[in-house]
Amino acid sequence: MSDNHFVKFSKPFLDALTETFEMMVQTKVKAHSPKIKNTSVASGDISALIGMNGKVERDGEEKDFKGIMVLSWPEEVYVKLAGRMLFEEYEEYCDEISDTGAEICNIIMGNAKNGLTPMGYKIEMATPSTIRGKNHEIKYPDKTTIIEIVMSTDAGNFSLELCYQEH
């Protein structure tokens, strides 16, 4: 995928993330410049991820694709933002907020899907999941480029990671 096409592909995710955080988490976010990530180790302590696959039509040709969207938070940032979404204050990670990241991930992916459809994407979404622990790894599809975008909030920074592969 060309850099220009990846920018177009990632824009609906950034738009959906910004809108979701403002409406559902009552938090403004600012995206920093994207960079290529060269490791499968998560940047945060808690990661929510959702897979996607489907078909894309471009230049009169239909191709299969697959990818993953990951949101990765330091634990203290996750706890603050999950609390805002649930209108509660939490001092530490607990069962009550364990699925909040996956729910945020699902909402963002659904909204991004709406932005990608006019671009020729027919997307099927997987069920989101959450991984917790220091230095946990994300199983990205082989031979994909991972783009990481640091997102700033008043509660702290977290990362949006996207990978994509056509075949």
NORURHU-V659505 format. One record per residue. N is the residue number from 0. PHI is phi in whole degrees, 0 to 359 (* if undefined). PSI is psi as a letter, one per 30 degrees, with the letter a starting at -180 (NA if undefined). Layout:
n=N phi=PHI psi=PSI
n=N phi=PHI psi=PSI
This chain:
n=0 phi=* psi=k
n=1 phi=290 psi=l
n=2 phi=301 psi=e
n=3 phi=297 psi=e
n=4 phi=291 psi=e
n=5 phi=295 psi=e
n=6 phi=299 psi=e
n=7 phi=297 psi=e
n=8 phi=296 psi=e
n=9 phi=281 psi=f
n=10 phi=302 psi=e
n=11 phi=300 psi=e
n=12 phi=290 psi=e
n=13 phi=295 psi=e
n=14 phi=298 psi=e
n=15 phi=295 psi=e
n=16 phi=297 psi=e
n=17 phi=300 psi=e
n=18 phi=295 psi=e
n=19 phi=297 psi=e
n=20 phi=292 psi=e
n=21 phi=291 psi=e
n=22 phi=275 psi=e
n=23 phi=267 psi=f
n=24 phi=248 psi=f
n=25 phi=53 psi=h
n=26 phi=218 psi=k
n=27 phi=277 psi=k
n=28 phi=236 psi=l
n=29 phi=233 psi=k
n=30 phi=274 psi=k
n=31 phi=266 psi=l
n=32 phi=296 psi=k
n=33 phi=290 psi=l
n=34 phi=219 psi=l
n=35 phi=281 psi=k
n=36 phi=261 psi=k
n=37 phi=252 psi=g
n=38 phi=220 psi=l
n=39 phi=265 psi=g
n=40 phi=284 psi=k
n=41 phi=295 psi=k
n=42 phi=280 psi=f
n=43 phi=243 psi=a
n=44 phi=270 psi=f
n=45 phi=228 psi=k
n=46 phi=233 psi=k
n=47 phi=250 psi=k
n=48 phi=222 psi=l
n=49 phi=216 psi=k
n=50 phi=271 psi=l
n=51 phi=215 psi=k
n=52 phi=206 psi=l
n=53 phi=157 psi=a
n=54 phi=232 psi=l
n=55 phi=227 psi=k
n=56 phi=254 psi=k
n=57 phi=214 psi=k
n=58 phi=55 psi=h
n=59 phi=76 psi=g
n=60 phi=240 psi=k
n=61 phi=257 psi=k
n=62 phi=233 psi=l
n=63 phi=279 psi=l
n=64 phi=214 psi=l
n=65 phi=213 psi=l
n=66 phi=190 psi=l
n=67 phi=219 psi=k
n=68 phi=247 psi=k
n=69 phi=232 psi=k
n=70 phi=247 psi=k
n=71 phi=229 psi=k
n=72 phi=240 psi=k
n=73 phi=297 psi=k
n=74 phi=303 psi=e
n=75 phi=294 psi=e
n=76 phi=290 psi=e
n=77 phi=303 psi=e
n=78 phi=300 psi=e
n=79 phi=297 psi=e
n=80 phi=289 psi=e
n=81 phi=297 psi=e
n=82 phi=300 psi=e
n=83 phi=298 psi=e
n=84 phi=295 psi=e
n=85 phi=265 psi=g
n=86 phi=56 psi=h
n=87 phi=223 psi=l
n=88 phi=250 psi=k
n=89 phi=238 psi=k
n=90 phi=269 psi=f
n=91 phi=207 psi=l
n=92 phi=297 psi=k
n=93 phi=207 psi=l
n=94 phi=302 psi=e
n=95 phi=300 psi=f
n=96 phi=250 psi=g
n=97 phi=297 psi=e
n=98 phi=262 psi=f
n=99 phi=298 psi=e
n=100 phi=298 psi=e
n=101 phi=295 psi=e
n=102 phi=293 psi=e
n=103 phi=299 psi=e
n=104 phi=301 psi=e
n=105 phi=297 psi=e
n=106 phi=296 psi=e
n=107 phi=299 psi=e
n=108 phi=298 psi=e
n=109 phi=299 psi=e
n=110 phi=290 psi=e
n=111 phi=295 psi=e
n=112 phi=303 psi=e
n=113 phi=298 psi=e
n=114 phi=283 psi=f
n=115 phi=274 psi=f
n=116 phi=304 psi=e
n=117 phi=295 psi=f
n=118 phi=270 psi=g
n=119 phi=99 psi=g
n=120 phi=270 psi=k
n=121 phi=245 psi=j
n=122 phi=250 psi=k
n=123 phi=250 psi=k
n=124 phi=258 psi=k
n=125 phi=276 psi=l
n=126 phi=280 psi=k
n=127 phi=290 psi=l
n=128 phi=220 psi=l
n=129 phi=233 psi=k
n=130 phi=237 psi=k
n=131 phi=230 psi=k
n=132 phi=142 psi=k
n=133 phi=297 psi=k
n=134 phi=56 psi=h
n=135 phi=289 psi=l
n=136 phi=253 psi=k
n=137 phi=255 psi=k
n=138 phi=272 psi=j
n=139 phi=278 psi=k
n=140 phi=301 psi=k
n=141 phi=303 psi=k
n=142 phi=59 psi=h
n=143 phi=246 psi=l
n=144 phi=269 psi=k
n=145 phi=255 psi=k
n=146 phi=254 psi=k
n=147 phi=245 psi=k
n=148 phi=235 psi=j
n=149 phi=284 psi=k
n=150 phi=246 psi=k
n=151 phi=260 psi=k
n=152 phi=223 psi=l
n=153 phi=290 psi=f
n=154 phi=268 psi=f
n=155 phi=129 psi=l
n=156 phi=265 psi=l
n=157 phi=213 psi=l
n=158 phi=239 psi=k
n=159 phi=253 psi=k
n=160 phi=237 psi=k
n=161 phi=230 psi=k
n=162 phi=225 psi=l
n=163 phi=207 psi=k
n=164 phi=211 psi=k
n=165 phi=262 psi=k
n=166 phi=209 psi=NA
